[in-house]
Amino acid sequence: MRNAESFPVAERRPRRAPALILAGLAAGLGLALALGTNHSAVAKPDSVTAIDIALEPDATMLQHAKDANARLLKSFPKGFALDATHHPHVTLLQQFVRTDDLDKVYAAAEAVLSKEKPTTWTLKAIKYYYIPSPPVGLAGIVVEPTDDLHRLQDELIKAVTPFTVKTGTPAAFFSRVRGHDIQKSLIDYVDDFVTDAAGEKFNPHVTIGVARESYLKKMLAEPFEPFTFQATGASVYQLGTFGTARKELKAIPLSP
């Protein structure tokens, strides 16, 4: 199986996501894709961090995601495995922030999350979906976008905005190859997250892996039995290649 770093565990809204996430698959699968702010300022490249604020799902969702991931890997071994550095999660917000302000970002996010208490919510997984890039697609389990999730995302955007910058460079991301695995399309996506993946365009989901479109179409045609789950906490991650949640910067424990 190809090294997991060659493939993304990313969360994207279908409208803009294909050009972003699946541009990453081009490197691993020989495909050719191409892609593209309402932020406060521009900072020096080495003083910026690309972050992902995410909810951590409980054992119920983790098991469903891992089972689906194993199924996809059996069908398409070149895909990626969900593991310790490709965390299954529900993205709420991705932004470029000033590295010197990370502690303030953590505090702002924790204040919002503590007030909202998302661990008390019952979330519902409603279907599979995938982002096509023939002959493959990137699949996920869609989470019903409730009023609570929308409100939480809106409040996080407001809380983090004072610490954001207009854009970043590959140096803002987690990389073991000095940023050579960071795509311009990924930078563009984080630039435009608030306009392209928030509000009415918010599509909460947990990514489960990659497979050929022919297989994914059959999978989506099968009955999906909805299930409920809860968040057990939240984290701030540093984004990696193709939008993966590669490095946990701050775990945010949440009380019921």
VOPAGU-2260 file (C-alpha; in pm, 1 decimal, decimal comma):
REM VOPAGU-2260
SITE   aa  ch    i         X         Y         Z
SITE  MET   A    0       0,0       0,0       0,0
SITE  ARG   A    1     124,6     346,9     -75,6
SITE  ASN   A    2     239,5     557,3     214,3
SITE  ALA   A    3     -59,8     721,8     377,8
SITE  GLU   A    4      94,6    1064,4     336,5
SITE  SER   A    5      33,4    1038,9     -36,4
SITE  PHE   A    6    -338,4    1075,7      15,2
SITE  PRO   A    7    -562,4    1319,5     201,0
SITE  VAL   A    8    -806,0    1287,2     483,3
SITE  ALA   A    9    -970,5    1615,8     408,5
SITE  GLU   A   10   -1304,0    1778,4     451,9
SITE  ARG   A   11   -1444,7    1993,9     182,7
SITE  ARG   A   12   -1764,5    2134,6      42,3
SITE  PRO   A   13   -1837,2    1965,4    -294,3
SITE  ARG   A   14   -1857,4    2292,1    -493,5
SITE  ARG   A   15   -1492,8    2388,0    -464,8
SITE  ALA   A   16   -1350,5    2074,5    -308,5
SITE  PRO   A   17   -1291,9    1854,5    -613,6
SITE  ALA   A   18   -1023,1    2080,0    -750,7
SITE  LEU   A   19    -862,6    2104,8    -409,1
SITE  ILE   A   20    -870,9    1767,3    -246,5
SITE  LEU   A   21    -850,5    1560,6    -556,4
SITE  ALA   A   22    -564,4    1764,6    -689,9
SITE  GLY   A   23    -386,0    1584,5    -409,6
SITE  LEU   A   24    -486,4    1251,1    -550,1
SITE  ALA   A   25    -320,6    1344,1    -875,9
SITE  ALA   A   26      18,7    1297,6    -714,9
SITE  GLY   A   27     -62,2     950,1    -591,8
SITE  LEU   A   28    -285,5     826,6    -871,5
SITE  GLY   A   29    -140,4     992,3   -1180,9
SITE  LEU   A   30    -440,5    1220,2   -1226,1
SITE  ALA   A   31    -415,5    1578,7   -1345,7
SITE  LEU   A   32    -633,2    1837,6   -1172,3
SITE  ALA   A   33    -597,8    2208,1   -1121,5
SITE  LEU   A   34    -769,0    2471,5    -918,8
SITE  GLY   A   35    -793,0    2924,5    -767,6
SITE  THR   A   36   -1084,1    3678,7     182,2
SITE  ASN   A   37   -1200,0    3802,9     427,8
SITE  HIS   A   38    -901,8    3801,7     660,2
SITE  SER   A   39    -739,3    4070,3     860,2
SITE  ALA   A   40    -376,7    4105,6     752,0
SITE  VAL   A   41     -77,7    3960,2     574,6
SITE  ALA   A   42     211,1    3815,0     774,5
SITE  LYS   A   43     556,3    3686,0     692,3
SITE  PRO   A   44     549,4    3328,3     558,5
SITE  ASP   A   45     738,7    3180,1     850,9
SITE  SER   A   46     507,1    3342,5    1105,7
SITE  VAL   A   47     183,6    3183,1     982,9
SITE  THR   A   48      18,4    2850,2    1070,1
SITE  ALA   A   49    -260,1    2677,9     876,6
SITE  ILE   A   50    -510,9    2547,4    1131,0
SITE  ASP   A   51    -817,2    2325,4    1139,7
SITE  ILE   A   52   -1060,2    2356,0    1432,0
SITE  ALA   A   53   -1250,4    2028,3    1450,8
SITE  LEU   A   54   -1485,1    1819,5    1660,7
SITE  GLU   A   55   -1360,6    1478,2    1770,7
SITE  PRO   A   56   -1626,7    1209,6    1709,9
SITE  ASP   A   57   -1708,3     933,7    1955,4
SITE  ALA   A   58   -1640,1     562,3    1923,0
SITE  THR   A   59   -1959,5     505,1    1726,0
SITE  MET   A   60   -1856,1     734,0    1441,0
SITE  LEU   A   61   -1494,8     622,6    1458,0
SITE  GLN   A   62   -1597,4     261,4    1413,2
SITE  HIS   A   63   -1823,3     340,5    1117,6
SITE  ALA   A   64   -1547,2     548,8     957,6
SITE  LYS   A   65   -1283,3     280,2    1009,7
SITE  ASP   A   66   -1511,4       5,5     880,9
SITE  ALA   A   67   -1587,8     207,9     568,8
SITE  ASN   A   68   -1218,2     292,3     528,0
SITE  ALA   A   69   -1125,9     -77,6     545,9
SITE  ARG   A   70   -1387,9    -152,9     283,0
SITE  LEU   A   71   -1250,9     113,0      50,5
SITE  LEU   A   72    -892,2      -2,3     101,5
SITE  LYS   A   73    -992,6    -356,9      13,0
SITE  SER   A   74   -1144,9    -227,0    -309,1
SITE  PHE   A   75    -865,1      22,2    -377,9
SITE  PRO   A   76    -540,1     -59,4    -192,3
SITE  LYS   A   77    -371,2     258,2    -319,3
SITE  GLY   A   78    -600,4     461,8     -96,8
SITE  PHE   A   79    -514,5     592,3     247,9
SITE  ALA   A   80    -575,1     453,8     594,5
SITE  LEU   A   81    -728,0     647,0     880,3
SITE  ASP   A   82    -460,5     652,2    1147,7
SITE  ALA   A   83    -295,9     851,0    1424,0
SITE  THR   A   84    -177,0    1122,9    1187,7
SITE  HIS   A   85    -484,9    1123,1     964,6
SITE  HIS   A   86    -749,8    1184,6    1225,7
SITE  PRO   A   87   -1119,2    1120,2    1154,0
SITE  HIS   A   88   -1287,4    1445,7    1253,9
SITE  VAL   A   89   -1555,4    1698,8    1166,2
SITE  THR   A   90   -1397,7    2022,6    1043,9
SITE  LEU   A   91   -1558,6    2342,7    1167,5
SITE  LEU   A   92   -1308,8    2601,8    1046,1
SITE  GLN   A   93    -980,9    2624,8     855,2
SITE  GLN   A   94    -776,2    2945,4     854,6
SITE  PHE   A   95    -430,3    3095,2     833,4
SITE  VAL   A   96    -339,7    3253,1    1166,3
SITE  ARG   A   97     -36,7    3428,8    1307,6
SITE  THR   A   98     180,9    3171,1    1478,3
SITE  ASP   A   99     255,0    3410,2    1762,9
SITE  ASP   A  100    -119,9    3426,9    1828,8
SITE  LEU   A  101    -181,6    3052,4    1849,7
SITE  ASP   A  102    -238,4    3063,3    2225,9
SITE  LYS   A  103    -499,0    3334,9    2169,7
SITE  VAL   A  104    -661,4    3122,2    1899,5
SITE  TYR   A  105    -679,3    2826,4    2137,7
SITE  ALA   A  106    -832,8    3043,6    2408,7
SITE  ALA   A  107   -1085,6    3196,2    2169,6
SITE  ALA   A  108   -1188,0    2856,9    2033,7
SITE  GLU   A  109   -1211,2    2705,8    2381,7
SITE  ALA   A  110   -1432,2    2992,2    2501,9
SITE  VAL   A  111   -1676,3    2935,7    2215,7
SITE  LEU   A  112   -1675,9    2557,9    2246,2
SITE  SER   A  113   -1716,3    2567,1    2624,1
SITE  LYS   A  114   -2014,4    2799,4    2591,9
SITE  GLU   A  115   -2180,4    2594,2    2318,8
SITE  LYS   A  116   -2116,1    2254,2    2484,0
SITE  PRO   A  117   -2122,5    2046,2    2161,5
SITE  THR   A  118   -2062,9    1725,1    2357,4
SITE  THR   A  119   -2425,2    1749,3    2470,9
SITE  TRP   A  120   -2559,0    1745,1    2114,2
SITE  THR   A  121   -2680,0    1439,3    1932,1
SITE  LEU   A  122   -2536,6    1442,4    1580,9
SITE  LYS   A  123   -2671,2    1231,5    1297,7
SITE  ALA   A  124   -2486,2    1062,8    1013,0
SITE  ILE   A  125   -2722,6    1058,0     716,5
SITE  LYS   A  126   -2546,8     921,4     408,0
SITE  TYR   A  127   -2227,9     852,2     217,7
SITE  TYR   A  128   -2108,7    1091,7     -48,4
SITE  TYR   A  129   -1803,7    1133,5    -262,5
SITE  ILE   A  130   -1618,6    1402,7    -452,6
SITE  PRO   A  131   -1560,8    1275,0    -807,0
SITE  SER   A  132   -1239,1    1289,8   -1002,4
SITE  PRO   A  133   -1268,6    1011,8   -1260,6
SITE  PRO   A  134   -1175,1     737,9   -1231,9
SITE  VAL   A  135   -1167,0     780,9    -852,2
SITE  GLY   A  136   -1347,5     971,1    -580,5
SITE  LEU   A  137   -1289,9    1084,1    -222,2
SITE  ALA   A  138   -1566,9     953,2       3,5
SITE  GLY   A  139   -1711,5    1060,6     335,7
SITE  ILE   A  140   -1996,1    1016,8     581,8
SITE  VAL   A  141   -2217,7    1324,8     578,9
SITE  VAL   A  142   -2331,7    1471,4     909,9
SITE  GLU   A  143   -2666,5    1646,8     921,2
SITE  PRO   A  144   -2591,3    2023,0     928,3
SITE  THR   A  145   -2794,9    2128,7    1231,0
SITE  ASP   A  146   -2863,9    2480,4    1356,3
SITE  ASP   A  147   -2626,6    2405,9    1644,2
SITE  LEU   A  148   -2339,6    2322,9    1407,9
SITE  HIS   A  149   -2405,3    2630,5    1196,5
SITE  ARG   A  150   -2412,8    2853,9    1503,7
SITE  LEU   A  151   -2093,0    2700,1    1638,9
SITE  GLN   A  152   -1912,8    2755,6    1310,2
SITE  ASP   A  153   -2033,4    3116,3    1289,4
SITE  GLU   A  154   -1915,0    3189,9    1641,5
SITE  LEU   A  155   -1575,3    3032,7    1580,4
SITE  ILE   A  156   -1527,8    3241,3    1267,7
SITE  LYS   A  157   -1600,0    3559,8    1464,0
SITE  ALA   A  158   -1375,0    3456,4    1751,7
SITE  VAL   A  159   -1075,1    3362,4    1537,2
SITE  THR   A  160   -1097,4    3642,0    1276,7
SITE  PRO   A  161    -882,5    3889,5    1479,7
SITE  PHE   A  162    -589,1    3647,7    1454,1
SITE  THR   A  163    -620,9    3550,1    1088,1
SITE  VAL   A  164    -409,0    3660,2     795,6
SITE  LYS   A  165    -496,8    3687,8     430,5
SITE  THR   A  166    -296,1    3392,2     308,9
SITE  GLY   A  167      -1,2    3165,6     380,1
SITE  THR   A  168     269,9    2966,7     206,5
SITE  PRO   A  169     367,8    2597,5     225,9
SITE  ALA   A  170     568,4    2690,7     536,4
SITE  ALA   A  171     237,7    2733,1     723,7
SITE  PHE   A  172     157,3    2362,5     691,2
SITE  PHE   A  173     285,8    2046,3     853,8
SITE  SER   A  174     528,3    1886,2     611,9
SITE  ARG   A  175     810,0    1634,7     630,2
SITE  VAL   A  176     945,8    1737,5     290,7
SITE  ARG   A  177     987,5    2110,5     347,2
SITE  GLY   A  178     654,3    2202,5     195,1
SITE  HIS   A  179     703,4    2027,8    -137,2
SITE  ASP   A  180     387,3    1825,3     -70,5
SITE  ILE   A  181     168,7    2133,6     -15,5
SITE  GLN   A  182     -47,3    2223,3    -314,9
SITE  LYS   A  183    -133,5    2576,2    -423,0
SITE  SER   A  184    -493,4    2461,7    -446,0
SITE  LEU   A  185    -482,4    2377,8     -74,9
SITE  ILE   A  186    -354,6    2725,4       7,5
SITE  ASP   A  187    -631,9    2874,3    -206,2
SITE  TYR   A  188    -892,1    2664,2     -27,6
SITE  VAL   A  189    -784,1    2775,0     319,5
SITE  ASP   A  190    -778,0    3134,0     190,9
SITE  ASP   A  191   -1142,2    3104,1      84,6
SITE  PHE   A  192   -1279,5    2869,5     350,1
SITE  VAL   A  193   -1515,3    3122,5     506,0
SITE  THR   A  194   -1675,8    3207,2     172,9
SITE  ASP   A  195   -1669,0    2860,6      16,3
SITE  ALA   A  196   -1719,3    2613,9     302,2
SITE  ALA   A  197   -1911,7    2798,0     571,5
SITE  GLY   A  198   -2263,9    2922,8     624,5
SITE  GLU   A  199   -2509,1    2780,3     372,0
SITE  LYS   A  200   -2218,6    2595,0     205,9
SITE  PHE   A  201   -2115,8    2414,1     525,6
SITE  ASN   A  202   -2107,5    2039,1     459,3
SITE  PRO   A  203   -2000,7    1866,9     782,6
SITE  HIS   A  204   -1868,8    1517,4     727,1
SITE  VAL   A  205   -1603,4    1262,5     817,2
SITE  THR   A  206   -1379,4    1155,2     530,1
SITE  ILE   A  207   -1346,1     777,9     493,7
SITE  GLY   A  208   -1111,9     720,4     199,3
SITE  VAL   A  209   -1061,8     680,5    -173,8
SITE  ALA   A  210   -1195,8     430,5    -428,6
SITE  ARG   A  211   -1283,8     405,4    -793,9
SITE  GLU   A  212   -1600,2     587,0    -891,7
SITE  SER   A  213   -1756,6     265,6   -1019,4
SITE  TYR   A  214   -1724,8     116,5    -670,8
SITE  LEU   A  215   -1840,0     432,8    -492,2
SITE  LYS   A  216   -2152,3     457,8    -707,3
SITE  LYS   A  217   -2248,9     105,9    -603,7
SITE  MET   A  218   -2172,0     188,8    -242,1
SITE  LEU   A  219   -2389,9     500,6    -249,1
SITE  ALA   A  220   -2672,1     305,4    -413,0
SITE  GLU   A  221   -2684,7      71,3    -114,0
SITE  PRO   A  222   -2922,0     153,0     171,6
SITE  PHE   A  223   -2754,0     371,4     434,3
SITE  GLU   A  224   -2876,6     322,3     786,5
SITE  PRO   A  225   -2852,9     659,0     963,4
SITE  PHE   A  226   -2693,7     656,5    1305,5
SITE  THR   A  227   -2638,2     904,1    1582,8
SITE  PHE   A  228   -2315,2     993,7    1755,7
SITE  GLN   A  229   -2167,4    1262,8    1975,2
SITE  ALA   A  230   -1857,6    1475,8    1990,9
SITE  THR   A  231   -1619,7    1382,3    2270,1
SITE  GLY   A  232   -1407,4    1693,8    2248,1
SITE  ALA   A  233   -1242,9    1929,9    2003,1
SITE  SER   A  234    -894,0    2001,0    1872,6
SITE  VAL   A  235    -692,9    2253,8    1681,6
SITE  TYR   A  236    -478,2    2082,8    1419,6
SITE  GLN   A  237    -207,2    2200,9    1186,1
SITE  LEU   A  238    -312,1    2115,4     833,6
SITE  GLY   A  239     -93,3    1897,9     616,7
SITE  THR   A  240     -76,8    1788,6     257,3
SITE  PHE   A  241    -414,6    1781,4      80,5
SITE  GLY   A  242    -590,1    1923,9     385,0
SITE  THR   A  243    -519,5    1642,8     629,6
SITE  ALA   A  244    -535,6    1703,0    1004,1
SITE  ARG   A  245    -173,6    1602,2    1048,9
SITE  LYS   A  246     -56,9    1752,7    1376,8
SITE  GLU   A  247    -261,3    1815,0    1689,0
SITE  LEU   A  248    -163,3    2155,5    1821,6
SITE  LYS   A  249    -413,5    2177,0    2105,9
SITE  ALA   A  250    -668,7    1933,7    2242,3
SITE  ILE   A  251    -972,3    2111,6    2384,2
SITE  PRO   A  252   -1142,7    1892,2    2644,5
SITE  LEU   A  253   -1509,8    1976,0    2679,4
SITE  SER   A  254   -1730,5    1914,6    2979,4
SITE  PRO   A  255   -2079,4    1771,3    2926,5
